[in-house]
Amino acid sequence: MRTLVIIIVLALIVMIAKRLWQKPRPPANPGRQPGKMVQCANCGIYIPEQEALSRGDRFYCSQAHLDEDIHNTS
C-alpha cells in the first residue's frame, strides 16, 4: 500500500513539473480576428461574412441556397 502511495505522489510530481517547464502554447489563430456573422436568407444559419455569398443585401451559406432564392423570387 505504501509503495502505491509513493508511486502516485511521484507521478503527480512529474506531471506538475512537466507543466511548469513546458513553453506556453501560442494562441490557436493568432492573426485571425473574428468577423461579422451574417444569416443565410434561405436556411437561417449564421456564417462569417467573408465566407458568405451575397446578392444585394441578402447573404447565403452556399451557391445552392443562392440559386434557390433566385428561382423563388423570379
ABEGO torsion letter per residue (X at the ends): XAAAAAAAAAAAAAAAAAAAABBBBBBABAABBBBBBBBBAAAGBBBBAAABBBBEABBBABAAAAAAAAAAAX
